[in-house]
Amino acid sequence: MTVGQSLAKRVDVSEKVGYATALLMALFDQATDDTEYFCSIVKSVYSVMRTSFESRAKTLQKRKFWASRFPQQVRPKMGRIRQMRRVSM
């Protein structure tokens, strides 16, 4: 993991959107001549943001699903496992 990736994980989502818009505004200032280039950049940034939001939603759905299947009481606590090992030895 690079330094940029670790920083990106710490940054809030709203700040990421703010960074993306600031980047797009800077690119728009430079690329007013080349509209096609600017549109391609906008599309790529949008697709990256959409895929990251979708993957986050999928992981949250999976967590909810498994948490509903296995409530906290059913999961064995670490102390119980250690006690069972001692008894069997």
CNS distance restraints for C-alpha pairs under 8 A (distance, minus, plus):
assign (resid   1 and name CA) (resid   5 and name CA) 6.19 0.50 0.50
assign (resid   1 and name CA) (resid   6 and name CA) 6.73 0.50 0.50
assign (resid   2 and name CA) (resid   6 and name CA) 6.44 0.50 0.50
assign (resid   3 and name CA) (resid   7 and name CA) 6.16 0.50 0.50
assign (resid   4 and name CA) (resid   8 and name CA) 6.01 0.50 0.50
assign (resid   5 and name CA) (resid   9 and name CA) 6.28 0.50 0.50
assign (resid   6 and name CA) (resid  10 and name CA) 6.61 0.50 0.50
assign (resid   7 and name CA) (resid  11 and name CA) 6.33 0.50 0.50
assign (resid   8 and name CA) (resid  16 and name CA) 7.81 0.50 0.50
assign (resid  11 and name CA) (resid  15 and name CA) 6.45 0.50 0.50
assign (resid  11 and name CA) (resid  16 and name CA) 6.74 0.50 0.50
assign (resid  12 and name CA) (resid  16 and name CA) 6.38 0.50 0.50
assign (resid  13 and name CA) (resid  17 and name CA) 6.35 0.50 0.50
assign (resid  14 and name CA) (resid  18 and name CA) 6.23 0.50 0.50
assign (resid  15 and name CA) (resid  19 and name CA) 6.10 0.50 0.50
assign (resid  16 and name CA) (resid  20 and name CA) 6.14 0.50 0.50
assign (resid  17 and name CA) (resid  21 and name CA) 6.20 0.50 0.50
assign (resid  18 and name CA) (resid  22 and name CA) 6.13 0.50 0.50
assign (resid  19 and name CA) (resid  23 and name CA) 6.09 0.50 0.50
assign (resid  20 and name CA) (resid  24 and name CA) 6.15 0.50 0.50
assign (resid  20 and name CA) (resid  45 and name CA) 7.56 0.50 0.50
assign (resid  21 and name CA) (resid  25 and name CA) 6.10 0.50 0.50
assign (resid  22 and name CA) (resid  26 and name CA) 6.27 0.50 0.50
assign (resid  23 and name CA) (resid  27 and name CA) 6.18 0.50 0.50
assign (resid  24 and name CA) (resid  28 and name CA) 5.92 0.50 0.50
assign (resid  24 and name CA) (resid  42 and name CA) 7.17 0.50 0.50
assign (resid  25 and name CA) (resid  29 and name CA) 6.31 0.50 0.50
assign (resid  26 and name CA) (resid  30 and name CA) 6.62 0.50 0.50
assign (resid  27 and name CA) (resid  31 and name CA) 5.82 0.50 0.50
assign (resid  27 and name CA) (resid  38 and name CA) 7.13 0.50 0.50
assign (resid  28 and name CA) (resid  32 and name CA) 5.77 0.50 0.50
assign (resid  28 and name CA) (resid  38 and name CA) 6.63 0.50 0.50
assign (resid  31 and name CA) (resid  35 and name CA) 6.51 0.50 0.50
assign (resid  31 and name CA) (resid  37 and name CA) 7.19 0.50 0.50
assign (resid  31 and name CA) (resid  38 and name CA) 6.00 0.50 0.50
assign (resid  32 and name CA) (resid  38 and name CA) 7.74 0.50 0.50
assign (resid  34 and name CA) (resid  38 and name CA) 6.58 0.50 0.50
assign (resid  35 and name CA) (resid  39 and name CA) 6.18 0.50 0.50
assign (resid  36 and name CA) (resid  40 and name CA) 6.26 0.50 0.50
assign (resid  37 and name CA) (resid  41 and name CA) 6.39 0.50 0.50
assign (resid  38 and name CA) (resid  42 and name CA) 6.27 0.50 0.50
assign (resid  39 and name CA) (resid  43 and name CA) 6.15 0.50 0.50
assign (resid  40 and name CA) (resid  44 and name CA) 6.20 0.50 0.50
assign (resid  41 and name CA) (resid  45 and name CA) 6.18 0.50 0.50
assign (resid  42 and name CA) (resid  46 and name CA) 6.05 0.50 0.50
assign (resid  43 and name CA) (resid  47 and name CA) 6.09 0.50 0.50
assign (resid  44 and name CA) (resid  48 and name CA) 6.22 0.50 0.50
assign (resid  45 and name CA) (resid  49 and name CA) 6.22 0.50 0.50
assign (resid  46 and name CA) (resid  50 and name CA) 6.03 0.50 0.50
assign (resid  47 and name CA) (resid  51 and name CA) 6.11 0.50 0.50
assign (resid  48 and name CA) (resid  52 and name CA) 6.25 0.50 0.50
assign (resid  49 and name CA) (resid  53 and name CA) 6.23 0.50 0.50
assign (resid  50 and name CA) (resid  54 and name CA) 6.10 0.50 0.50
assign (resid  51 and name CA) (resid  55 and name CA) 6.07 0.50 0.50
assign (resid  52 and name CA) (resid  56 and name CA) 6.22 0.50 0.50
assign (resid  53 and name CA) (resid  57 and name CA) 6.27 0.50 0.50
assign (resid  54 and name CA) (resid  58 and name CA) 6.24 0.50 0.50
assign (resid  55 and name CA) (resid  59 and name CA) 6.30 0.50 0.50
assign (resid  56 and name CA) (resid  60 and name CA) 6.32 0.50 0.50
assign (resid  57 and name CA) (resid  61 and name CA) 6.22 0.50 0.50
assign (resid  58 and name CA) (resid  62 and name CA) 6.24 0.50 0.50
assign (resid  59 and name CA) (resid  63 and name CA) 6.23 0.50 0.50
assign (resid  60 and name CA) (resid  64 and name CA) 6.24 0.50 0.50
assign (resid  61 and name CA) (resid  65 and name CA) 6.13 0.50 0.50
assign (resid  62 and name CA) (resid  66 and name CA) 6.25 0.50 0.50
assign (resid  63 and name CA) (resid  67 and name CA) 5.97 0.50 0.50
assign (resid  64 and name CA) (resid  68 and name CA) 6.12 0.50 0.50
assign (resid  65 and name CA) (resid  69 and name CA) 6.35 0.50 0.50
assign (resid  66 and name CA) (resid  70 and name CA) 6.05 0.50 0.50
assign (resid  67 and name CA) (resid  71 and name CA) 5.79 0.50 0.50
assign (resid  67 and name CA) (resid  72 and name CA) 7.71 0.50 0.50
assign (resid  70 and name CA) (resid  74 and name CA) 6.27 0.50 0.50
assign (resid  70 and name CA) (resid  75 and name CA) 6.98 0.50 0.50
assign (resid  71 and name CA) (resid  75 and name CA) 7.06 0.50 0.50
assign (resid  76 and name CA) (resid  80 and name CA) 6.68 0.50 0.50
assign (resid  76 and name CA) (resid  81 and name CA) 7.10 0.50 0.50
assign (resid  77 and name CA) (resid  81 and name CA) 6.79 0.50 0.50
assign (resid  78 and name CA) (resid  82 and name CA) 6.46 0.50 0.50
assign (resid  79 and name CA) (resid  83 and name CA) 6.23 0.50 0.50
assign (resid  80 and name CA) (resid  84 and name CA) 6.24 0.50 0.50
assign (resid  81 and name CA) (resid  85 and name CA) 6.36 0.50 0.50
assign (resid  82 and name CA) (resid  86 and name CA) 6.37 0.50 0.50
assign (resid  83 and name CA) (resid  87 and name CA) 6.32 0.50 0.50
assign (resid  84 and name CA) (resid  88 and name CA) 6.25 0.50 0.50
assign (resid  85 and name CA) (resid  89 and name CA) 6.33 0.50 0.50
